[in-house]
């Protein structure tokens, strides 16, 4: 009798473990990321332009990450993918550059109350506050040439092009929902050296899923910060890697560093990565390189897979059509004549 009880208990434990494993596998495959804005992709219904936006869906959360370069194009692409912006849990603006922020005008028309996480910067476009003590006083000056007649408020508030927006300013790396972290770093590469940038790091059973906007900090520092925050391997990096201004030897070094030193399993580079970097990263990561053009839905799980726009074939790398649209968008965007 005792042996029968022990046997039944072992069976129950094994059954429960199997259910738990199945649940974990199911959880790891329920997430997806849909590319809503970029300059390349195999899509017949969406408009390509320089910029970045993606809809992140994971563990019941719907997160808009960036909003692209043009509000009308963003609105068109959102409609083409049947995305309901009224059903967002929150939005994230990675940094202040126009090719990531311009779609805010459409987002706020559709969902004016949505919470938007943005980097806090002094005099930033998302608004800011500073103690009035930031400027020096000179008591000897006449009142009519002193700021605020010599009686400034304790706090100075600075406006935004989107005064109605429900911005929450991020001042440090923050967990905004269970397992959902906003990584805040200073940008150190490129023309705009002081830019602050938010990256989205999600703790999944398969490792960290890391979504980046432009990787100004740069990409290796973002990966390092995400690993230090969550203490898991980097399962996927998706987004702009800001290798556009890099030389081939720099790109090669960064590619091997991401793969070998930082252990990035899958890489889905888009936006400001640049054509030479697309090719080098594809060669370096092989079948762990994920093509994620405009309209593509990246399916999360132990193995990262993609679901192209309905009616279009899956792709593994950029083709001539991608290169043409990417170059055209660059001429209208970062390479446009002043």
Buried (B, 14 or more C-beta within 10 A) or exposed (E): EEEEEEEEEEEEEEEEEEEEEEEEEEBBBBBBBBBBBBBBBBBEBBBBBBBBBBBBBBBEBBBBBBBBBBBBBBBBBBEBBEBEBEEBBBBBBBBBBEBBBBBBBBBBEEBEEBBBBBBBBEEBBBBBEEEBEEEEEEEEEEEEEBEEEBEBEEEBEBEBEBEEBBBBBBEEBBEBBEBBBBBBBBBEBBEEEEBBBBBBBBBBBBBBBBBBBBBBBBBBBBBBBBBEBBEBEBBBBBBBBBBBEBEEEEBBEBBEBBBEEBEBBBBBBBBBBBBBBBBBBBEBBEEBBBBBBBBBBBBBBEEBBBBBBEEBEEBEEBEEBBEEBBEBBBEEBBEEEE
